[in-house]
Amino acid sequence: MSKITIEHNPSEERLQQLGVSNWEIWEKEVSKFPIDFDETECAYILEGEILVTPAEGEPVRILPGDLVAFHAGLDSQWEVVKPLRKHYSYDFPNGI
């Protein structure tokens, strides 16, 4: 299984099922930094653009409207290309 899974433009019903509007919000300016995931993070991108490059893989572009799971064990380099604003949750250990 990939350490990053993306569902592009999920339905409003799907977002409501997951309770996305109640998840915390995180914002980050344009920057580059390493991030390693000890637990699975699910995120819904509201604004911005990021390139996430797994330690042993190709870059993955993540855009507004993407519902993403960064699975536990993912070691990655992040490049925030456009200022990022996302909902996030650690309540789905197996992803979404």
N, C-alpha and C positions, 0 to 999 in steps of 0.2 A: 504494500500500500504506500502511496505517496505520502510524504510528511506534510504536504500542503494540498488541501482539497478546496475547490472553489465551485460555488453554485452562482451562476450569473443571473442577475435580475430575478430573484425569487418573488413569488406572488405576495401580495399584501397579506393574504390568508396565512401563508407559510410564516411570514415574519410575526404575525400575531400569535400563531401556535407556539412559537419559540419564545415569545415575550420580549422581543428585541427592544422595543421602546422603553422597557424597564432596565435594560442593561446599562452599566456605567458607560461614560463617554471619556475617551482619551484623545488628546490633541498633541501634535508634534510638528515643529517647524521643519523646513527643508534641512536635511542633515543625512549623515551616514553613520551607522553604528552596528556593532554585532549584537545579536540577541539569540539566546539559547532558551528553548522551552522545556522546562522540567515537567510541566503539565500542559494538557491540551487547552488552547485558547480558541474560542470561536469569536468571530468579529463580523460586523456589518459595516461596510465602508460608506460613510455619509458624504465626505468631501476629500479631494486630494488624489494623489497617485503615489504608489510605492512599488519599488522593485525589490523583491525578496529573493536572495540567492542562497539556496541551501549549500552547506559545506561541500557536498559532493553532487552538484547538480547545476542545471541551467537556471538563469534568472526567471522569475515569475512576476508578470506585471499585474497589479491589483488596483482596481478602479472603483469609483462610486457605483453602488448597486451590487457589489460583489459580497456574497456571504461566504466567509472563509473559515476553515479550520486549520490552525497551525498545531500539528499533532505533537504530543510529548516526545522528546528525543530529538526534535528538530534543532540543529545548530545552523544559524544563518547570518547573513549580512543584509542589513536593510539600507535602502537608499530611498529617503522620502524626497520624491521629485517635485511634488506640489504639496503645500501644507495639508497635513492629514487630520481628519476628524472621523472617529469611528466609535461605534458601540462595541463593547467586548464583554465576554462572560467566560468563566471557568467552570460552569455548571454542567458541561457536556463532555465528560472524560473520554468518550468514544467518538467525539466529533458530532457533526450534525448531518 
